[in-house]
């Protein structure tokens, strides 16, 4: 049985529709109105092996903040909903990705204890039409909504495009590891639940 969900979320700032399948092939159809962000979400799907259809109509006349943050909320909610009681998954993941001169490391625990550590600095205020400070906001919104502990660290890097892409690629691979089916149908916790 495929692990999949559909979510709609509409506020005064954004109108988002999401289809997510964890057991996909990395196909992605995304339109948020923020080109570089779309590219990062496509990268996430490809490297995570997730199928995703996502559309977001946001108040981009203001800026990209609400769009990026709310997509993080919806995507995190989708992962939480799809994983349910978290039985039979590996729970943990860790992956490092080099992107030319940049090296990003992602570590994740599907713990039901939301937390974000983000040790990343960008050099410019924007990458294309994405405010660089929104990269952290996306990961924060995802971690809180998916209820995961997420650590993202930049070992080194100079080019902001490379830094962001390395982060999203590492995140995709790490999620893929953590949501992978384990040999057991139990929750990986001495407590018996998360």
N, C-alpha and C positions, 0 to 999 in steps of 0.2 A: 504494500500500500504506500502510495506516495505521500510524503509529508509536505503539505501545501496549505495555503490559506489565501483568502481575499479580504482586503480591508479597505474601507472608505472612511475618510476623515475630512470634515468640512468645518472651517472656522471663518471668522471675518477676514482672516489674513491668507488662508490657503485652502485649496480644495484638492485633495489627494486621493488617488485610487491605486491600489497595489495588488498585484498577484505575485506570490512568492512560492517557489517549489525548491525545497532543499535537495531533492534527489534529481537534479536536472543535468544539463550539459553545458551550462554557462551561457545560455542564450539570454539576451537582454534587449528590451525595448523601453527606453527611458526618455522622458521629456519633462524637464523641470524648468526650462527657460534659461538655465544657467549652464552654458556650454561646457565649461571645464568640469563642473560638478557632474554633469551627465557622463563625461569621459571617465571620471573616477568611479562612478557607480557601475559603468560597463566593465571597467577593470576589476572591480570587486566581484562581479558575477562570474566573469571568465575565470579568474583565479580561484574562486570559491566553488565553482561548479554548480552555481545556483541559477535557476531560470527565474527571470523577473520581468514583469511588465509594470511600469510605474509612470503615472502622469501626475503632474502638479501644476496647478494654476495658482501662482502666488502674487503678492503685492510687490512685484519687482520694480515698480515705479518708486517705491520707498528705498529698498536695497534688497540684497539676497538673503538677509538674516532669517526671516520667517520661513522662507522656502527651504533653506538648507536645514535649519533646526527641526522643522516639522517633518521633513522627509526622514531625518534621523529617528524621530519619535515613532513614525509609522513603520519604518523598517524594523526598528527594535521590537515594537509591539508584534509585528509579523513573526519574527523569530521566536519570541516568547510563546505566542499562540501555537505556532507550528510544533514546537518541542513539547508542549503540554507539561506532563509531570516529570519530564527529563529522564525517564527510564530508558535504559538501553543505549545511551550515548557515551562517548568517551569523555566528555565534559571538559577536558583541558586541551589547549593547543598552544604551540609556540613556533614561530617562523621568522626567519631573517631574510630580507630581500635587498640585494644590491641593485641600484639603478645608477649606472655610471659612477660618479664620485660619491653618491649618497648611499648610506646603509641604514635601513629601518628594521627595528625588531618589534614584533608584536607578541604579547603573551596574554592568554585569555582563560578565564574559568567561568563556565556556565554555572554559577554558584547560587543564584537567587539573592546575591548580595551586591547590589549595584555600586560600582566604584570606577573611577577613571584616574589613571596616572598618565600624564601627557608631557613628556620631556622632549619637546620639539620647538625649535625657533625657526621662523621664516625670516627672509631678508627684505622682502618687499611687501607692500600692503595688499597686492592683488596678484593672482595668476589668471590671466584672461579676465573673465567677468566674475570670478570667485574671490571674495575677500579672504585672505589667508587666515585671519583669525576665526573664520567660520569652519575651518577644518576641525579644530578642537571642539567647537560647538556641535558639529555633526556627531563626532565620536562620543561626546558627553550625552547627547540626547539618545543615541543608540544604547549606550551602556545602561542608562537609567531605565529606559523603556524595556529593554531585553532582560534586565536584571542580571547583568554579567559584571564580573570584575575584569577590566580591560586595562592593560599597560601598553603604551606605545612610546618607544624610545628611539630617538635619532642618534646613532653613534657618531655620525659626521655627515656632512653634505653642504653644498654651496648653492646649487641651482634649485629654486623653489619648485619648479615643475617636477624635477627628479625626486625631490624630497616627498612631495605629496603623493606622487605615483608609487613610490616605494612603500609608503605607509598603507595605501589602499590595497596594494598587491599582498603585502605581509598580512594585513587584516583578513583578506579573502582566504588565503591559505590557512591561517590560524583558525578561522571559523570552520573551514572544511574539516580540519582535524577534530575540532571539538564536537561538532554535530555528527561525526561519523558513528555508525552503529557499532556497538561493542559486542563482545562475545556473550555478555550477560544481558538479561532483560531487566535487571535491577537498576536502582539509582546508585551511582558511584559515590556513596557517602556512608560513613559509619553510623550516621543518624537514621539512615533509611529513607530520608527525604530531603529535599532542598528547599 
